[in-house]
Amino acid sequence: MNDSLKILVVVGFLALILWNLGAGLYYMLSDKGQSKRTVNALTKRIILSIALILLVVLANYMGWIEFHGVGRNPNS
C-alpha cells in the first residue's frame, strides 16, 4: 500500500471525526436539547474512532504498517 494513501486514509478519518465533533457542539448549542442530532453526531464520532483504531490494528496485522515503538531502545 502506498505511503501517501495510508496517510490520506488516516487524515480523512480524523477529519470526519473532527467534523462530527464540531457538528455535535453546534447542534448542542443551537437545538438546546430539543432534538437528537447531538447524540447522533457524537455516536458517529465514536463509531469512526473505533473504526480507525480497528483499521490501524488490522493494518499492523496485515503488515501494511509497522509500529515503531516510541521510547523503545533501538539497540535492543
ABEGO torsion letter per residue (X at the ends): XBAAAAAAAAAAAAAAAAAAAAAAAAAAAAAGGABAAAAAAAAAAAAAAAAAAAAAAAAAAAGABBBAGBGBBAAX
